[in-house]
Amino acid sequence: MPQPDATAHAISEIIAQRIEALFGQPLAELEALADTTPDATLLAALTGSHSDLALAERNIAFQLERLRELIAPEREIGRFAAGHIVDCARRIAESVAARDAYAKNTGAVLAGLRRAPAPDTPPPAVPVPASPQAAASRTR
């Protein structure tokens, strides 16, 4: 029986790499950080979308494997099997639509974000305001 396609999770892997590049940390660390943040953040939204995308890809692979089992040449397709085949096809279509929507939206957000380059030099020091007595003594 053929194995699931090795590229089945290619979209979620690309999105994960882009999130890691943007935030400069591995995805697992970013997910842990997002889980500890009490308020909704961009990081939490991105890691959540990535998780949903990966779940859709895993479901596609699972349903595809199930469909291959149901239509194997040695199996007879009767009324019972036909219902399962239709159900697998429907679930695959739903997961593909979900995957594509998550990929499009997350990709669009990531395309609009850029990692700010590190400054070449430290920012200039902010002058400390002088006390009123020091200012008065300079004017005398």
C-alpha positions as a Markdown table, in Angstrom:
| # | Residue | x | y | z |
|---|---|---|---|---|
| 1 | Met | 0.0 | 0.0 | 0.0 |
| 2 | Pro | 1.4 | 3.5 | -0.9 |
| 3 | Gln | 2.7 | 5.6 | 2.0 |
| 4 | Pro | 1.2 | 9.0 | 2.7 |
| 5 | Asp | 2.8 | 11.8 | 0.7 |
| 6 | Ala | 6.0 | 13.1 | 2.3 |
| 7 | Thr | 4.9 | 16.7 | 1.4 |
| 8 | Ala | 1.6 | 16.4 | 3.2 |
| 9 | His | 2.7 | 18.9 | 5.8 |
| 10 | Ala | 4.7 | 21.2 | 3.6 |
| 11 | Ile | 2.4 | 24.2 | 4.0 |
| 12 | Ser | 2.5 | 24.1 | 7.8 |
| 13 | Glu | 6.3 | 23.6 | 7.8 |
| 14 | Ile | 6.7 | 26.7 | 5.6 |
| 15 | Ile | 4.5 | 28.7 | 7.9 |
| 16 | Ala | 6.4 | 27.4 | 10.9 |
| 17 | Gln | 9.7 | 28.5 | 9.4 |
| 18 | Arg | 8.3 | 31.9 | 8.6 |
| 19 | Ile | 7.0 | 32.4 | 12.2 |
| 20 | Glu | 10.4 | 31.2 | 13.6 |
| 21 | Ala | 12.3 | 33.6 | 11.3 |
| 22 | Leu | 10.0 | 36.5 | 12.3 |
| 23 | Phe | 10.4 | 36.0 | 16.1 |
| 24 | Gly | 13.9 | 34.5 | 16.0 |
| 25 | Gln | 13.0 | 31.4 | 18.2 |
| 26 | Pro | 12.0 | 27.8 | 17.6 |
| 27 | Leu | 8.2 | 27.3 | 17.2 |
| 28 | Ala | 7.9 | 25.1 | 20.3 |
| 29 | Glu | 9.4 | 28.0 | 22.4 |
| 30 | Leu | 7.1 | 30.5 | 20.8 |
| 31 | Glu | 4.0 | 28.3 | 21.4 |
| 32 | Ala | 5.0 | 28.0 | 25.1 |
| 33 | Leu | 5.4 | 31.7 | 25.3 |
| 34 | Ala | 2.1 | 32.3 | 23.6 |
| 35 | Asp | 0.4 | 29.9 | 26.1 |
| 36 | Thr | 1.7 | 31.9 | 29.1 |
| 37 | Thr | 0.6 | 35.2 | 27.7 |
| 38 | Pro | -2.6 | 36.2 | 29.4 |
| 39 | Asp | -3.9 | 38.5 | 26.7 |
| 40 | Ala | -4.4 | 37.7 | 23.1 |
| 41 | Thr | -1.3 | 38.6 | 21.1 |
| 42 | Leu | -0.2 | 38.4 | 17.5 |
| 43 | Leu | 2.2 | 35.6 | 18.5 |
| 44 | Ala | -0.8 | 33.6 | 20.0 |
| 45 | Ala | -2.8 | 34.2 | 16.9 |
| 46 | Leu | 0.0 | 33.1 | 14.6 |
| 47 | Thr | 0.8 | 29.9 | 16.6 |
| 48 | Gly | -2.9 | 29.1 | 16.9 |
| 49 | Ser | -3.4 | 29.4 | 13.2 |
| 50 | His | -0.3 | 27.3 | 12.6 |
| 51 | Ser | -1.7 | 24.6 | 14.9 |
| 52 | Asp | -5.1 | 24.6 | 13.1 |
| 53 | Leu | -3.3 | 24.4 | 9.8 |
| 54 | Ala | -1.2 | 21.5 | 10.9 |
| 55 | Leu | -4.3 | 19.7 | 12.3 |
| 56 | Ala | -6.0 | 20.1 | 8.9 |
| 57 | Glu | -3.0 | 18.7 | 7.2 |
| 58 | Arg | -2.9 | 15.7 | 9.6 |
| 59 | Asn | -6.6 | 15.1 | 9.0 |
| 60 | Ile | -6.1 | 15.2 | 5.2 |
| 61 | Ala | -3.3 | 12.6 | 5.5 |
| 62 | Phe | -5.4 | 10.4 | 7.8 |
| 63 | Gln | -8.5 | 10.5 | 5.6 |
| 64 | Leu | -6.5 | 9.9 | 2.5 |
| 65 | Glu | -5.0 | 6.8 | 4.0 |
| 66 | Arg | -8.4 | 5.6 | 5.1 |
| 67 | Leu | -9.8 | 6.3 | 1.6 |
| 68 | Arg | -6.9 | 4.2 | 0.1 |
| 69 | Glu | -7.8 | 1.3 | 2.4 |
| 70 | Leu | -11.5 | 1.5 | 1.4 |
| 71 | Ile | -10.8 | 1.5 | -2.3 |
| 72 | Ala | -8.0 | -1.1 | -2.2 |
| 73 | Pro | -8.3 | -3.5 | -5.3 |
| 74 | Glu | -8.9 | -6.5 | -3.1 |
| 75 | Arg | -11.9 | -5.0 | -1.3 |
| 76 | Glu | -15.4 | -5.2 | -2.6 |
| 77 | Ile | -17.3 | -1.9 | -2.6 |
| 78 | Gly | -20.8 | -2.4 | -1.4 |
| 79 | Arg | -23.4 | 0.0 | 0.1 |
| 80 | Phe | -21.6 | 0.1 | 3.4 |
| 81 | Ala | -18.2 | 0.8 | 2.0 |
| 82 | Ala | -19.6 | 3.4 | -0.5 |
| 83 | Gly | -21.0 | 5.4 | 2.4 |
| 84 | His | -17.5 | 5.4 | 4.1 |
| 85 | Ile | -15.9 | 6.4 | 0.8 |
| 86 | Val | -18.2 | 9.4 | 0.4 |
| 87 | Asp | -17.7 | 10.4 | 4.0 |
| 88 | Cys | -13.9 | 10.3 | 3.6 |
| 89 | Ala | -14.1 | 12.3 | 0.4 |
| 90 | Arg | -16.2 | 14.9 | 2.2 |
| 91 | Arg | -13.9 | 15.1 | 5.1 |
| 92 | Ile | -10.9 | 15.5 | 2.8 |
| 93 | Ala | -12.6 | 18.3 | 1.0 |
| 94 | Glu | -13.5 | 20.1 | 4.3 |
| 95 | Ser | -9.9 | 19.7 | 5.6 |
| 96 | Val | -8.4 | 21.0 | 2.3 |
| 97 | Ala | -10.7 | 24.0 | 2.4 |
| 98 | Ala | -9.7 | 24.7 | 6.0 |
| 99 | Arg | -6.0 | 24.2 | 5.3 |
| 100 | Asp | -6.1 | 26.5 | 2.3 |
| 101 | Ala | -8.0 | 29.2 | 4.3 |
| 102 | Tyr | -5.6 | 29.0 | 7.3 |
| 103 | Ala | -2.6 | 29.0 | 4.9 |
| 104 | Lys | -3.9 | 32.0 | 3.0 |
| 105 | Asn | -4.8 | 34.1 | 6.0 |
| 106 | Thr | -1.7 | 33.2 | 8.0 |
| 107 | Gly | 0.5 | 33.8 | 5.0 |
| 108 | Ala | -1.0 | 37.2 | 4.4 |
| 109 | Val | -0.4 | 38.3 | 8.0 |
| 110 | Leu | 3.2 | 37.0 | 7.8 |
| 111 | Ala | 3.7 | 38.8 | 4.5 |
| 112 | Gly | 2.7 | 42.0 | 6.1 |
| 113 | Leu | 5.2 | 41.6 | 9.0 |
| 114 | Arg | 8.9 | 42.1 | 8.9 |
| 115 | Arg | 11.5 | 41.4 | 11.5 |
| 116 | Ala | 13.0 | 44.8 | 12.5 |
| 117 | Pro | 16.8 | 44.8 | 11.9 |
| 118 | Ala | 19.0 | 45.2 | 14.9 |
| 119 | Pro | 20.4 | 48.8 | 15.2 |
| 120 | Asp | 24.0 | 49.1 | 14.2 |
| 121 | Thr | 24.7 | 51.5 | 17.0 |
| 122 | Pro | 23.0 | 51.9 | 20.3 |
| 123 | Pro | 20.4 | 54.7 | 20.5 |
| 124 | Pro | 21.8 | 58.0 | 21.7 |
| 125 | Ala | 21.6 | 58.5 | 25.5 |
| 126 | Val | 18.7 | 60.7 | 26.6 |
| 127 | Pro | 20.0 | 63.7 | 28.5 |
| 128 | Val | 19.2 | 63.8 | 32.1 |
| 129 | Pro | 17.2 | 66.9 | 33.0 |
| 130 | Ala | 19.1 | 69.3 | 35.3 |
| 131 | Ser | 17.8 | 70.1 | 38.7 |
| 132 | Pro | 16.3 | 73.6 | 39.1 |
| 133 | Gln | 19.2 | 74.6 | 41.4 |
| 134 | Ala | 21.9 | 73.6 | 38.9 |
| 135 | Ala | 20.1 | 75.5 | 36.2 |
| 136 | Ala | 19.9 | 78.6 | 38.4 |
| 137 | Ser | 23.6 | 78.4 | 39.3 |
| 138 | Arg | 24.7 | 78.3 | 35.6 |
| 139 | Thr | 22.8 | 81.5 | 34.9 |
| 140 | Arg | 24.5 | 83.5 | 37.7 |
